[in-house]
Amino acid sequence: MLAKANLMAEIYGWRSEFELSRTLRFATHNTLPLDDKGNMQWPKANDSAEFVLIDASCSAEAVSRVSPTMALAHEGALHWKK
């Protein structure tokens, strides 16, 4: 999904850190850590533990570089890539 977000950013010419970070929503079912005003919206208490860990310093880098997956959590269980 990050590769698709990366392709979308490339097609539409989204290059700024803000534009790239907003593109992440296409890989996360429209859930972003921060809203457009910088307010935290995810994760919050009692949210499901479904996430992917990658080697990136920020969401814009995650989209622009398509970093490899290091681990993922599914239904609360953490799975490390070997």
C-alpha positions in Angstrom: 0.0 0.0 0.0 2.9 2.4 0.6 4.1 1.7 -2.9 0.6 2.8 -4.2 0.7 5.9 -2.0 4.2 6.6 -3.4 2.9 6.2 -7.0 -0.1 8.5 -6.3 2.3 11.2 -5.0 4.4 10.8 -8.0 1.5 11.0 -10.5 0.0 14.1 -8.8 3.3 15.8 -8.2 3.0 15.9 -4.4 6.5 16.6 -3.1 6.3 18.6 0.1 6.5 16.9 3.5 2.9 17.9 4.2 1.6 16.6 0.9 3.5 13.3 1.3 2.3 12.8 4.9 -1.3 13.3 3.8 -0.8 10.7 1.0 -0.2 8.1 3.7 -4.0 8.1 4.4 -4.4 6.0 1.2 -2.3 3.2 2.8 -4.0 3.4 6.2 -7.7 3.4 5.5 -7.8 7.2 6.0 -6.3 7.1 9.5 -3.4 9.5 10.1 -1.4 10.1 13.3 -2.1 13.9 13.1 -4.9 15.8 11.5 -4.3 18.7 9.1 -3.9 21.1 12.1 -1.4 18.9 13.9 -3.7 17.4 16.5 -3.1 13.8 17.5 -5.9 11.5 16.2 -4.2 8.1 16.3 -3.3 6.0 18.2 -5.7 6.4 21.1 -6.6 4.2 24.0 -8.6 1.2 23.0 -7.7 1.5 19.3 -7.0 -1.9 17.7 -3.4 -2.9 17.5 -3.1 -3.1 13.7 0.1 -1.4 12.4 3.3 -1.9 10.4 6.7 -0.8 11.6 9.1 0.5 8.9 12.5 2.2 9.0 11.5 5.8 8.3 11.9 9.1 10.3 8.4 10.4 9.4 5.3 9.6 7.4 6.5 11.6 4.4 9.7 9.5 4.3 7.6 6.4 4.6 5.7 7.3 1.5 8.5 8.8 -0.5 11.1 6.0 0.0 8.8 3.0 0.5 11.0 1.5 3.3 11.0 -2.2 3.9 8.7 -3.6 6.6 10.5 -4.4 9.9 7.5 -5.8 11.8 3.7 -5.7 11.9 1.0 -6.1 14.5 -2.2 -8.0 13.7 -5.0 -8.6 16.2 -2.6 -7.4 18.9 0.2 -9.9 18.1 3.6 -8.5 17.0 5.3 -10.3 14.1 8.9 -9.5 13.4 10.3 -9.9 9.8 13.1 -12.5 9.7 
